[in-house]
Amino acid sequence: MDKPLKTPPPYAVASVDNALRIAAMLQLEGPMTVTEVAGRLGVAGSTAHRLLAMLVYRDFAVQDADRSYRVGPVLELAAHSQSAASRLRAAALPHLRRLVDLLDESANLTVRTGRTARFIASVESSQALRVGSREGMVFPAHRTTGGLLLLAELPPDELDALYAGQRKDESAAARPDPAELRAELDRVRRNGFVVNDGRSERGLVAVGVPVRDPDGTAVAGLSVSMPSIRYGREDLPRLVVTLKGAATALEQSLRAD
């Protein structure tokens, strides 16, 4: 089995993790108040304020006159642009929350850039044992549910060109086997969904479907993730139907925009 894509450090520092999550939220969602940040992280207002103050000190954030915080110079590349990803995220969040209400499992929205997939929205389940937020994180596309959904949309020549050669920052072990990847993507196209059983992280299962723009092009992957002990093959039809319903509703929201 492949090793996990990202392994938490053995001595995780909660304050560092929270600061990084705040930076991702500001970049993906726009300005936020101390109260909003505290609510999202589940920490006291004083803790959120201290974390934001450090981000301001290091130029990851700035405080506006209305006392809200937005991305600072370090992250300002996307600070003032209503990018396609940010619009997609804003449209998706209500549907992700609805998915979590229906299934009580964590829900994610993923987009692809080249060989990588980025989680642009994540809503956690309320269960004690749950898959945590992946928001803002980047993984190899062929190892993620959303990434596989979007890779399956590529014509064969584009797929071959995408994985031609080895990047300097990429080990040979990190590259997908071409024949295995083509076979996997063939299954995705036939089924119209992906089941990711331990491909991204051991002990986790994710099921996903594509989200398409008004032209029919797949622009994102919509998925739910859960501990493998809560997943059974008999659950798959219900999960796929629920996901497809949420994807259709999101697509309608995108058309309305």
Number of C-alpha atoms within 10 A of each C-alpha: 7 12 12 14 15 11 8 7 7 6 6 9 9 9 13 11 10 20 19 16 20 25 21 18 21 21 23 23 19 18 20 18 18 20 15 14 25 20 13 13 14 12 13 13 16 12 17 24 16 14 22 25 17 13 21 18 12 13 15 23 25 20 17 10 7 7 12 15 22 27 29 21 14 12 16 15 11 13 19 11 10 13 12 10 16 18 14 23 22 16 19 26 19 14 22 27 18 15 24 19 13 11 15 18 23 27 31 28 27 32 26 22 12 13 15 15 26 22 24 26 27 23 24 20 23 13 10 6 11 17 21 14 17 20 19 18 15 19 17 20 24 24 22 27 31 33 28 28 30 26 25 24 17 14 9 12 8 12 18 13 9 13 15 10 9 11 10 6 6 9 9 10 8 14 17 15 11 13 9 10 17 17 10 15 21 13 14 20 15 9 11 15 23 25 21 20 19 19 20 22 20 15 13 19 23 28 22 30 29 28 28 18 16 11 7 9 12 19 20 27 28 29 31 28 25 22 19 14 9 12 15 9 7 8 10 13 10 11 19 20 12 15 26 20 15 22 24 16 16 23 20 15 15 18 11 9 9
